[in-house]
Amino acid sequence: MKFSHQIKPISYLKAHAAEVARNLGKQGDPLIITQNGTAKLVVQDIASYEQTLETLALLKILALGNRRIEQGKTQQAADVIKHLRKNRGAR
């Protein structure tokens, strides 16, 4: 994804907020807002934001799983399944 076409000064956002909102919904690409020539904000539509949060949550789960593997805190799948079946039958 190239961001070079999605960089605008804050004055553009102020003057074209409705247009920006419409375009973000159609394109899905975030808009980078600059202030005094420095990137300050990222504006994105809600669907893209929700997808980003979901992706981050999945990556966090993977990272936690990898950490547990590195720490040796693992169990055999067969043992986990046996434990789950035992607990389900105890109800």
C-alpha positions in Angstrom: 0.0 0.0 0.0 1.4 3.4 -1.0 0.7 6.2 1.4 2.1 8.9 -0.8 -1.3 9.7 -2.3 -2.9 9.6 1.1 -1.0 12.4 2.9 -2.8 15.7 3.4 -2.2 18.8 5.6 -4.6 19.4 8.5 -6.0 22.4 6.6 -7.3 20.0 3.9 -9.0 17.9 6.5 -10.7 21.0 8.0 -11.9 22.2 4.6 -12.9 18.8 3.2 -14.1 16.7 6.2 -17.3 15.5 4.5 -15.4 14.5 1.3 -12.7 12.8 3.4 -15.3 10.8 5.3 -17.0 9.7 2.0 -13.7 8.7 0.4 -12.4 6.8 3.4 -15.6 4.6 3.3 -15.1 3.8 -0.3 -11.4 3.4 -0.5 -10.6 1.8 2.9 -7.1 3.3 2.9 -6.1 5.5 5.8 -5.4 9.2 5.4 -2.3 10.6 7.0 -2.7 14.1 8.3 0.3 16.4 8.6 0.8 19.5 10.8 3.7 21.8 10.0 5.0 19.1 7.6 5.1 16.3 10.2 2.8 13.3 10.2 0.5 13.7 13.2 -2.7 11.7 12.6 -4.0 8.7 10.8 -7.7 8.9 9.9 -9.5 5.7 8.8 -13.1 4.5 8.3 -14.7 2.4 11.1 -14.7 -0.9 9.1 -10.9 -0.6 8.5 -10.4 0.3 12.2 -12.3 -2.7 13.4 -10.4 -4.9 11.1 -7.1 -3.5 12.4 -8.2 -4.1 16.0 -9.2 -7.7 15.1 -5.9 -8.3 13.4 -4.0 -6.9 16.4 -6.0 -9.1 18.8 -5.1 -12.2 16.7 -1.4 -11.2 16.6 -1.4 -10.7 20.4 -2.8 -14.3 20.8 -0.1 -15.6 18.6 2.6 -13.8 20.5 1.3 -15.0 23.8 1.2 -18.6 22.4 4.8 -18.3 21.2 5.9 -16.9 24.5 4.3 -19.9 26.3 6.0 -22.3 23.9 9.4 -20.6 24.6 8.8 -20.9 28.4 7.9 -24.6 28.0 4.4 -24.1 29.2 2.7 -26.5 26.8 0.6 -29.5 27.0 0.0 -32.4 24.7 -3.2 -31.9 22.6 -4.4 -35.4 23.6 -4.1 -34.5 27.3 -6.1 -31.3 26.8 -8.9 -33.1 24.9 -9.0 -35.8 27.6 -9.3 -33.2 30.3 -12.0 -31.3 28.4 -14.1 -34.5 27.9 -13.7 -35.4 31.5 -14.9 -32.0 32.7 -17.8 -32.0 30.2 -19.0 -35.4 31.5 -18.8 -34.2 35.1 -21.5 -31.6 34.6 
